[in-house]
Amino acid sequence: MTTERRPEILAPAGGPAQLEAALHAGADAVYFGLDRGFNARARATGFAPDRLAETMDLIHAHGRRGYLALNTLVFDEELTEVERRIRHAARCGVDALIVQDIGVARLARAAAPHLPLHASTQMSITDAEGARFARSLGMRRVVVGRELSIDEIAAIAGGVDIELEAFVHGALCVSYSGQCFSSEAWGGRSANRGQCAQACRLPYGLLVDGALHRQGGLDYLLSPQDLMALPLLPRLIRAGVRSLKIEGRLKGPEYVHRTVSAYREALDHAWERFQAGETPDTLPVAPATRRALAQVFSRGQDAEHDGLTPGFLEGPRHQSLVIGRNPRHRGLHLGQVLEVLPDGVRLRLHNPVKPGDGVVFDQGRPQQREIGGNVFAIERDGRRVREEIDQGEVVLRFGRGFRADAVRPGDHLWRTRDAASDGGPNLDLRTAWRLPVRLHLGGRAGEPLRLTLRTEDGRQGRAESATPLAPARQRALDAQTLRQTIGSLGDTPFRIADLTIDLEEGLFLPLGEIKRARREAVAALT
């Protein structure tokens, strides 16, 4: 059981907009790739190599960490360029490299020995022996395979002295991480080169005793639903997971902001309970939170399967993980059509919808183009409903252009777009999450006032006043004056979680000197 340090929330940053969303929502660290190769998400926007130093400066200014993915397999003729990337990353202040290729790991140890290395999930490390091998390569952290249960992760943590990182949210691969070769074999696009064609999301026939089996529309036999581990965070913490990783470098800023916000709130709540001496097994997930996560991305199947599952964290449960009805994101399941009207449909709701939301009709053929539109009006019991509604029998009207002939009773209806989220995430600085720090103030007469800011993971920023503390002629410094002068660090990426004062009584220092020292301590921390 390991609860000495709060785990980090590690967010995907497929581009600058996603990075901004992750920092605002409260990610402790982000992982990203550079454009032009060598990362396992070649289609992500990425970051230009000549902007890497600027990117790291931004991350560090917020008190967070940035990990660079160099996690593809590399050909011999590419090693010179990879070495240049490694040296450049070290110069720019990257906090760690994520690598898959054993040769790249050894090259990094030689070219930049002080740059920490993380073993990518593409290395297929699923037991303590694999973790020990990674450590022998100089790895500081292992990203364990998504195929592992919490108990299996705990066994690795108990057998090897190495940091563990585990995926807690996002897409799942039907194959062992790093061991799927279908994309390369069928289309020449290697997943281990960042070019996965996602063959697992295609429909397949099932042969039973040599005959094609009728599957009743369940044709996506290799397409798992997505991972959502919010309820399991206490168990993951106790298992020894150091980093909680959110998948999604190909997803947008809204996804990043919403998932990070949900995990930030849940982790902080779980940690408070641990600090209070409680040992919960699970956390409750509010229906609104689950709905928000399903809305932003999930491979929902029907009314009973919203696309969010514990994955393999509770052990293999293939029948519930793979339903086979749908391989892609639609949104939030609203209900099934009871009656088709000339300008709309009647249905019984079990999830929220409001005028202006976008919807799509699902007839069990996701490989074909599906019809949909924006909700023009909602009626219940013959009366217009103008606010969001989430239950009861209602009529959704779509106005002109509605193709009543293309819709039939029994069709599933999904909310694909929440009108309240139009315009993307709200990144107002006043609502940004700020990193908690401990502040210590101390000093004696004739000495400078010393300030120390300290984060939970041990990073420090120190500063001292240019003027020494002197006996007060009138009003002496007291705790209230110091608190007011230091403030809440509201104009910085930090907030004071704990303040301790060790100061002789009866001393004075100009308030401007205290504020200057505070600014220097913040700058030293970033």
ROZANU-516126 format. One line per field, with one value per residue (C-alpha): residue in one letter; chain; x, y, z. Coordinates in Angstrom, 1 decimal, decimal comma. Each point is the difference from the previous one (the first is absolute). Example, Ala and Ser with C-alpha at 12.3 -4.5 7.8 and 13.67 -1.06 7.14 Angstrom:
residues 2
r (a  s);
c (A  A);
px (12,3  1,4);
py (-4,5  3,4);
pz (7,8  -0,7);
***
This chain:
residues 526
r (m  t  t  e  r  r  p  e  i  l  a  p  a  g  g  p  a  q  l  e  a  a  l  h  a  g  a  d  a  v  y  f  g  l  d  r  g  f  n  a  r  a  r  a  t  g  f  a  p  d  r  l  a  e  t  m  d  l  i  h  a  h  g  r  r  g  y  l  a  l  n  t  l  v  f  d  e  e  l  t  e  v  e  r  r  i  r  h  a  a  r  c  g  v  d  a  l  i  v  q  d  i  g  v  a  r  l  a  r  a  a  a  p  h  l  p  l  h  a  s  t  q  m  s  i  t  d  a  e  g  a  r  f  a  r  s  l  g  m  r  r  v  v  v  g  r  e  l  s  i  d  e  i  a  a  i  a  g  g  v  d  i  e  l  e  a  f  v  h  g  a  l  c  v  s  y  s  g  q  c  f  s  s  e  a  w  g  g  r  s  a  n  r  g  q  c  a  q  a  c  r  l  p  y  g  l  l  v  d  g  a  l  h  r  q  g  g  l  d  y  l  l  s  p  q  d  l  m  a  l  p  l  l  p  r  l  i  r  a  g  v  r  s  l  k  i  e  g  r  l  k  g  p  e  y  v  h  r  t  v  s  a  y  r  e  a  l  d  h  a  w  e  r  f  q  a  g  e  t  p  d  t  l  p  v  a  p  a  t  r  r  a  l  a  q  v  f  s  r  g  q  d  a  e  h  d  g  l  t  p  g  f  l  e  g  p  r  h  q  s  l  v  i  g  r  n  p  r  h  r  g  l  h  l  g  q  v  l  e  v  l  p  d  g  v  r  l  r  l  h  n  p  v  k  p  g  d  g  v  v  f  d  q  g  r  p  q  q  r  e  i  g  g  n  v  f  a  i  e  r  d  g  r  r  v  r  e  e  i  d  q  g  e  v  v  l  r  f  g  r  g  f  r  a  d  a  v  r  p  g  d  h  l  w  r  t  r  d  a  a  s  d  g  g  p  n  l  d  l  r  t  a  w  r  l  p  v  r  l  h  l  g  g  r  a  g  e  p  l  r  l  t  l  r  t  e  d  g  r  q  g  r  a  e  s  a  t  p  l  a  p  a  r  q  r  a  l  d  a  q  t  l  r  q  t  i  g  s  l  g  d  t  p  f  r  i  a  d  l  t  i  d  l  e  e  g  l  f  l  p  l  g  e  i  k  r  a  r  r  e  a  v  a  a  l  t);
c (A  A  A  A  A  A  A  A  A  A  A  A  A  A  A  A  A  A  A  A  A  A  A  A  A  A  A  A  A  A  A  A  A  A  A  A  A  A  A  A  A  A  A  A  A  A  A  A  A  A  A  A  A  A  A  A  A  A  A  A  A  A  A  A  A  A  A  A  A  A  A  A  A  A  A  A  A  A  A  A  A  A  A  A  A  A  A  A  A  A  A  A  A  A  A  A  A  A  A  A  A  A  A  A  A  A  A  A  A  A  A  A  A  A  A  A  A  A  A  A  A  A  A  A  A  A  A  A  A  A  A  A  A  A  A  A  A  A  A  A  A  A  A  A  A  A  A  A  A  A  A  A  A  A  A  A  A  A  A  A  A  A  A  A  A  A  A  A  A  A  A  A  A  A  A  A  A  A  A  A  A  A  A  A  A  A  A  A  A  A  A  A  A  A  A  A  A  A  A  A  A  A  A  A  A  A  A  A  A  A  A  A  A  A  A  A  A  A  A  A  A  A  A  A  A  A  A  A  A  A  A  A  A  A  A  A  A  A  A  A  A  A  A  A  A  A  A  A  A  A  A  A  A  A  A  A  A  A  A  A  A  A  A  A  A  A  A  A  A  A  A  A  A  A  A  A  A  A  A  A  A  A  A  A  A  A  A  A  A  A  A  A  A  A  A  A  A  A  A  A  A  A  A  A  A  A  A  A  A  A  A  A  A  A  A  A  A  A  A  A  A  A  A  A  A  A  A  A  A  A  A  A  A  A  A  A  A  A  A  A  A  A  A  A  A  A  A  A  A  A  A  A  A  A  A  A  A  A  A  A  A  A  A  A  A  A  A  A  A  A  A  A  A  A  A  A  A  A  A  A  A  A  A  A  A  A  A  A  A  A  A  A  A  A  A  A  A  A  A  A  A  A  A  A  A  A  A  A  A  A  A  A  A  A  A  A  A  A  A  A  A  A  A  A  A  A  A  A  A  A  A  A  A  A  A  A  A  A  A  A  A  A  A  A  A  A  A  A  A  A  A  A  A  A  A  A  A  A  A  A  A  A  A  A  A  A  A  A  A  A  A  A  A  A  A  A  A  A  A  A  A  A  A  A  A  A  A  A  A  A  A  A  A  A  A  A  A  A  A  A  A  A  A  A  A  A  A  A  A  A  A  A  A  A  A  A  A  A  A  A  A  A  A  A  A  A);
px (0,0  1,6  -1,7  3,0  -0,2  -3,0  0,2  0,3  -2,7  1,6  -1,9  0,4  1,0  -0,4  0,6  0,2  -3,8  0,0  3,0  -1,8  -3,1  2,0  1,8  -3,2  -1,8  2,7  2,2  3,2  1,9  -0,6  1,4  0,4  1,9  1,9  -1,2  1,9  0,3  1,2  -3,2  -2,8  -2,7  1,2  -3,3  0,0  0,8  3,1  2,4  2,7  3,6  1,0  -2,8  0,9  1,9  -2,9  -2,5  2,0  0,3  -3,8  -0,4  2,5  -1,4  -3,2  2,0  -0,7  2,0  0,3  0,9  1,1  -1,1  2,7  -1,8  0,2  2,3  2,9  2,0  3,8  0,2  -2,2  2,2  2,0  -3,2  -1,3  3,2  -0,4  -3,6  1,2  2,7  -2,4  -2,6  2,6  1,1  -3,7  -0,7  -2,3  -0,8  0,2  0,0  -2,6  1,8  -0,8  3,0  2,8  2,6  -1,5  0,1  3,7  0,7  -1,8  2,0  3,2  -1,0  -1,9  0,8  -1,9  -3,2  -2,5  -1,5  -3,5  -0,7  -2,9  -3,0  1,1  2,7  -2,7  1,2  -2,5  1,9  2,8  2,6  -0,7  0,1  3,4  1,3  -1,3  1,9  3,1  -0,2  -0,1  -3,7  -1,4  -3,6  -2,0  -3,3  -1,7  -2,1  -3,7  -0,7  0,9  -2,3  0,5  1,2  2,6  1,2  0,3  2,1  2,5  0,1  0,8  2,7  2,0  1,2  -1,1  -2,8  -3,1  -2,3  -3,4  -2,7  -3,2  -2,1  -0,4  0,2  1,0  1,8  -1,3  3,6  2,8  1,5  2,7  -0,8  -2,6  1,3  -3,2  0,3  3,5  -0,9  -3,2  0,8  3,7  -0,7  1,9  -1,6  3,6  0,8  -2,9  -2,2  -2,7  -2,9  -2,2  -0,9  -1,8  -2,7  -1,1  -2,9  0,7  -1,8  0,1  0,5  -1,5  0,8  0,9  -3,3  -0,5  -1,9  -2,9  1,0  -3,1  1,8  2,9  2,7  2,7  1,5  3,4  -1,0  0,1  -1,9  2,1  1,7  -1,4  1,7  -1,4  -1,6  3,1  2,5  0,3  1,0  2,5  1,6  0,3  1,5  2,9  -0,9  2,0  -1,5  -3,6  0,1  -2,8  0,1  -0,8  2,6  -2,3  -2,9  -0,9  0,3  -3,6  0,8  3,3  -1,6  -3,0  1,9  2,8  -2,6  -1,8  3,1  1,4  -3,1  -0,2  3,7  0,0  -3,1  1,5  3,3  -1,9  -1,6  3,4  1,5  -3,0  0,8  -2,7  0,6  -2,8  0,0  -2,0  -1,2  -3,6  -0,2  -2,8  -2,4  0,8  3,7  -0,5  -2,3  2,5  2,7  -2,2  -1,0  3,5  1,2  -1,2  -0,8  -3,6  -1,9  -3,6  -2,0  1,8  3,6  1,1  3,5  1,8  1,3  2,7  1,9  2,2  0,6  -2,4  1,2  -1,0  -3,7  -0,1  -3,8  -0,7  3,1  -0,8  -3,7  0,6  -2,8  2,0  3,7  0,0  -1,0  -3,6  -0,7  -2,7  -2,8  -3,4  -2,4  -1,8  -2,5  -3,6  -1,7  1,0  -1,7  0,1  2,4  1,5  -0,2  -1,5  2,2  0,5  3,1  2,6  2,7  -0,2  -0,8  -0,9  -0,9  3,1  1,7  1,2  -1,3  0,4  -2,2  1,6  -1,4  2,8  2,1  2,8  2,1  -2,6  -0,8  -2,5  -2,6  -0,5  -0,4  -0,6  -2,9  -2,3  -2,6  -0,9  -3,6  -1,3  -3,7  -0,7  2,0  3,2  3,1  2,7  2,5  2,0  -2,1  1,2  -3,0  -3,5  -1,7  0,7  -0,2  3,1  -0,8  2,6  -1,7  0,6  2,1  -0,8  -0,1  -2,8  0,2  3,6  -0,9  -1,9  -1,3  2,7  2,8  2,4  0,5  3,3  0,9  3,1  0,5  -0,8  -1,0  1,3  3,5  0,1  3,1  2,2  1,2  -0,2  3,7  -0,7  3,1  -2,3  -1,2  3,4  1,2  3,1  2,7  -0,1  3,2  1,2  1,5  2,5  1,0  2,9  2,6  1,7  1,1  2,9  -0,7  -2,0  -3,6  0,2  -2,9  -0,2  -2,7  -0,2  -2,2  -1,3  2,6  2,9  0,8  1,0  0,3  2,0  0,5  1,0  -0,5  2,7  -0,5  0,6  -2,8  0,3  -1,6  -3,4  -0,3  -3,8  -2,0  1,8  -0,6  -2,6  -1,6  -3,0  2,2  2,2  -3,0  -1,5  3,3  0,8  -3,6  -1,4  2,5  -3,0  2,0  2,2  -0,6  0,2  -2,2  1,1  -1,3  2,0  1,8  2,5  1,7  3,1  0,8  1,3  -2,5  0,3  1,7  -0,7  0,6  -1,4  -3,0  1,4  3,0  -2,2  -1,9  3,3  1,3  -3,3  0,3  3,6  -1,0  -2,8  2,5  2,4  -2,6  -1,0);
py (0,0  3,3  3,2  2,2  2,2  1,2  -1,5  2,4  0,5  -0,4  1,6  -0,3  3,0  -0,6  3,7  3,4  0,4  -3,4  1,1  3,1  -1,9  -2,6  2,7  1,9  -3,1  -1,1  -2,6  -0,5  -1,0  -0,3  -2,3  1,1  -0,7  2,0  0,2  -1,8  -3,4  -2,3  0,2  -2,6  2,5  1,2  1,5  2,3  3,7  -0,2  2,8  1,4  -0,9  3,6  0,9  -2,7  2,3  2,5  -2,8  -1,3  3,5  0,3  -3,3  0,8  3,5  -1,8  -2,3  -3,1  -2,6  -0,8  -3,5  -0,3  -3,2  -1,5  -3,3  -1,6  -2,7  1,6  -1,1  0,1  2,8  2,1  -0,2  3,1  2,1  -1,6  0,8  3,7  -0,1  -1,5  2,6  2,8  -1,3  0,1  3,6  1,1  -1,3  -2,9  -1,9  -3,5  -1,9  -2,7  -2,8  -3,4  -0,9  -1,6  1,5  3,5  -0,6  -0,8  2,9  2,4  -1,3  0,7  3,3  1,5  -2,0  2,4  0,0  -2,4  -2,8  -1,5  -3,4  0,3  -2,2  -1,1  -2,0  -2,5  -0,1  -2,1  -1,5  0,6  -1,6  2,4  2,9  -1,1  -0,2  3,6  1,1  -1,7  2,3  3,0  0,6  1,9  -0,8  -2,7  0,6  -3,3  -1,8  0,9  -3,8  -0,2  -0,2  2,2  -3,1  -0,8  3,7  -0,3  -3,1  1,9  2,9  -2,5  -1,8  2,8  3,4  2,1  2,6  -1,4  1,9  -1,4  1,1  1,0  1,4  -0,2  -2,5  -3,6  -2,3  -3,5  -1,2  0,0  3,5  0,2  -3,5  0,7  -0,4  -0,1  3,6  -0,7  -3,4  1,1  3,6  0,6  2,5  -1,1  0,8  -0,2  2,9  2,1  -0,8  -2,4  -0,4  -1,3  -3,3  -0,9  2,6  -1,8  -2,4  -3,8  -3,1  -2,9  -3,5  -2,8  -3,6  1,4  1,9  3,8  0,6  2,5  2,6  2,1  3,3  -0,7  0,1  2,0  -3,0  1,5  3,5  0,5  2,7  2,7  0,1  2,1  -0,7  2,8  -2,3  -2,1  2,8  -1,0  -3,5  1,3  2,3  -2,9  -2,2  2,4  1,8  3,2  1,5  -0,1  0,3  1,2  -1,2  2,3  1,9  -0,1  1,5  3,7  2,6  -0,6  -3,7  0,9  2,6  -2,1  -3,2  1,8  2,0  -3,2  -1,9  3,1  0,2  -3,7  -0,4  3,0  -1,5  -3,4  1,4  2,0  -3,2  -1,8  2,9  -0,2  -3,7  -1,4  -2,9  0,0  -2,7  2,1  3,6  0,9  1,6  2,6  -0,8  3,5  -0,8  -3,3  1,6  2,8  -2,5  -2,1  3,1  1,1  -3,4  -3,6  -2,9  -0,4  -3,1  0,4  1,1  -2,4  0,5  3,6  -0,9  0,6  -3,1  -1,0  -1,6  -2,8  1,6  -2,4  -2,9  -1,3  0,5  -0,4  -0,4  3,4  1,8  -0,9  0,3  0,3  2,3  3,2  0,8  3,8  3,0  1,2  1,7  -0,4  -2,6  1,8  -2,9  -1,9  1,4  -0,9  1,8  1,9  3,3  2,3  2,3  -2,0  -3,0  -1,2  -1,8  -0,7  1,7  -1,3  2,6  3,8  2,0  3,6  2,2  0,6  -3,3  -2,1  -3,6  -2,9  -3,0  -3,4  -3,0  -2,4  0,8  2,2  -0,6  1,9  3,7  0,7  2,8  2,5  3,7  2,6  -0,2  2,9  -0,4  -2,4  -0,8  -1,9  -0,5  2,4  2,9  1,5  -0,8  2,6  -1,3  -3,2  -3,1  -3,5  -2,2  -0,8  -0,4  3,0  1,1  1,4  2,2  0,8  2,4  0,2  -2,6  -2,8  -3,3  -1,9  -2,6  -1,0  -0,5  -2,9  -1,1  -1,7  2,1  1,1  3,7  1,5  3,5  0,7  3,6  1,9  3,5  1,3  -1,0  1,8  2,1  -2,5  0,0  3,1  0,8  3,1  0,5  0,7  -3,6  -1,6  -2,8  1,1  -2,2  -0,2  1,0  0,3  3,4  0,4  3,5  0,3  2,4  1,7  3,6  1,1  -2,8  0,0  -1,3  -3,5  -1,4  -3,6  -1,3  -3,8  -2,3  -3,4  -1,7  1,8  2,8  3,2  3,7  2,1  3,8  2,5  3,7  2,4  1,9  -1,6  -0,3  2,8  0,8  1,7  3,6  0,0  -2,9  -3,3  -2,8  -2,5  -3,1  2,0  2,6  -2,6  -2,0  3,1  1,1  -3,4  -0,3  -3,2  -0,1  0,7  1,6  -3,2  -3,6  -0,9  0,1  -0,1  -3,2  0,4  3,0  -0,3  2,9  -0,1  3,6  1,8  2,4  3,8  0,1  2,3  -0,3  2,2  -1,7  0,6  -2,1  -2,9  0,2  0,1  -3,1  -1,8  0,7  -1,3  -3,2  -0,6  0,6  -2,4  -2,7  0,2);
pz (0,0  -1,2  1,0  0,9  -3,1  -1,9  -3,5  -2,9  -2,6  -3,4  -2,9  -3,8  -2,0  -3,7  -0,7  1,6  0,6  1,8  2,1  1,1  0,9  2,0  2,0  0,7  1,2  2,4  -1,6  2,0  -3,2  -3,7  -2,7  -3,6  -3,2  -2,5  -3,5  -2,7  1,5  2,8  2,1  0,1  -1,1  -3,4  -0,8  3,1  -0,7  2,2  0,8  -2,2  1,1  -0,1  2,4  2,6  2,3  0,0  0,6  3,0  1,4  -0,1  1,8  2,6  0,6  1,2  2,3  -2,1  -1,8  -3,7  -1,4  -3,7  -1,8  -2,2  0,2  -3,4  -1,3  -1,9  -3,0  0,0  -2,5  2,3  3,1  -0,8  -0,2  3,2  1,8  -1,0  1,3  3,3  0,5  -1,0  2,5  2,8  -0,9  0,0  3,5  -0,8  3,2  -1,5  -3,2  -0,7  -2,1  -1,4  -2,0  2,1  -2,3  0,6  3,7  -0,1  -2,3  2,3  3,0  -1,9  -1,6  3,0  3,1  2,3  -2,0  1,7  -2,1  0,1  -1,5  -2,4  0,2  -3,5  1,7  1,2  3,6  1,9  2,9  2,5  -2,2  -2,9  2,5  1,2  -3,5  -0,6  3,1  -1,2  -3,1  2,2  0,0  3,0  -0,8  -1,7  -1,8  0,7  -2,6  -0,1  0,1  3,7  2,9  3,1  1,9  -2,7  0,1  3,8  -0,4  -2,3  2,5  2,8  -1,9  -1,6  1,2  -3,0  -0,6  -1,6  -2,3  -1,0  -2,5  1,7  -2,8  -3,8  -2,8  0,5  -2,5  -0,5  -0,3  2,5  0,0  -2,6  -1,4  -2,7  -3,5  -1,9  -1,3  -1,3  -1,5  -1,8  -0,9  0,5  2,8  3,1  3,4  1,4  -2,3  1,1  -3,0  1,4  -2,5  2,8  -1,6  3,3  -0,8  -3,2  -0,3  -0,2  -0,8  2,4  -1,3  2,1  -1,2  -3,4  -0,4  0,3  3,2  0,1  2,6  0,2  -0,6  2,4  -2,7  1,8  1,7  0,7  1,1  3,8  1,7  1,8  3,4  2,9  3,4  2,1  2,6  0,3  0,8  3,7  -1,0  -2,6  2,6  2,5  -2,8  -0,3  -3,2  -0,2  -3,1  -1,2  -3,8  -2,2  -3,6  -2,9  -1,9  -3,1  1,9  0,4  2,7  1,3  0,6  1,8  2,2  1,0  0,8  1,9  2,0  1,0  1,0  1,8  2,2  0,6  0,9  2,4  1,7  0,3  1,3  2,7  1,2  0,1  2,0  2,4  0,7  -2,2  -2,4  -2,6  -2,7  -2,4  -0,6  -1,0  -3,4  -0,4  -2,9  -1,4  -0,1  -1,7  -2,5  -0,7  -0,7  -2,2  -1,9  -0,8  -1,2  0,5  -2,3  1,4  -1,2  1,3  3,0  2,3  -1,2  -0,1  -1,3  3,3  1,8  2,5  -2,9  1,4  3,4  1,7  -2,1  -3,4  -0,7  -3,8  -0,3  1,6  -1,5  -3,6  -0,9  -3,8  -1,0  -0,6  -0,4  0,3  2,0  -0,3  3,4  2,5  -0,5  0,3  -0,7  -2,7  -2,5  1,0  -2,9  -3,1  -0,6  -3,1  1,6  2,9  2,2  3,2  2,5  3,7  1,4  2,4  -0,6  -0,3  -3,2  -0,7  -3,0  -2,1  0,8  -2,9  -0,4  -2,3  -0,8  0,4  -2,0  0,8  -3,0  1,2  -3,1  -2,0  0,1  2,7  -0,1  2,8  0,7  2,7  2,3  -0,8  2,7  2,8  1,2  2,9  0,6  -2,8  1,5  -1,2  2,2  -0,2  2,5  0,1  0,8  0,8  0,5  -1,1  -3,3  -2,3  -3,6  -1,7  -3,0  -2,6  -2,3  -3,8  -1,7  2,4  -1,9  1,7  -2,7  1,1  3,7  1,5  3,4  2,0  -1,3  2,7  0,5  1,2  1,0  -2,0  1,0  3,2  -1,0  3,4  -1,0  -3,3  -0,2  1,8  3,7  2,1  0,8  2,1  2,2  3,0  -0,2  -0,7  2,4  1,9  1,4  3,9  1,7  3,6  1,0  2,8  1,3  2,5  1,2  2,9  0,8  -2,2  -2,5  -3,2  -0,1  -1,6  -2,1  -1,2  -2,3  -0,2  -2,1  1,0  -2,2  1,7  -2,4  1,7  -0,7  2,4  0,4  2,7  0,5  -1,0  3,2  3,4  2,6  2,6  3,3  -0,5  1,0  -0,4  -1,3  -0,1  -2,5  1,1  -1,6  -1,3  -1,7  -1,5  -1,4  -1,5  -1,5  -1,5  -1,3  -1,5  -2,9  -2,2  -2,8  -0,3  -0,9  3,7  3,1  3,6  1,6  3,2  1,6  2,9  1,6  2,1  0,7  3,1  1,6  -0,3  -3,4  -3,0  -3,8  -2,8  -1,5  -3,5  1,0  1,0  -3,3  -2,0  1,8  -0,7  -3,7  0,0  1,8  -2,5  -2,9  1,6  0,3  -3,7);
***
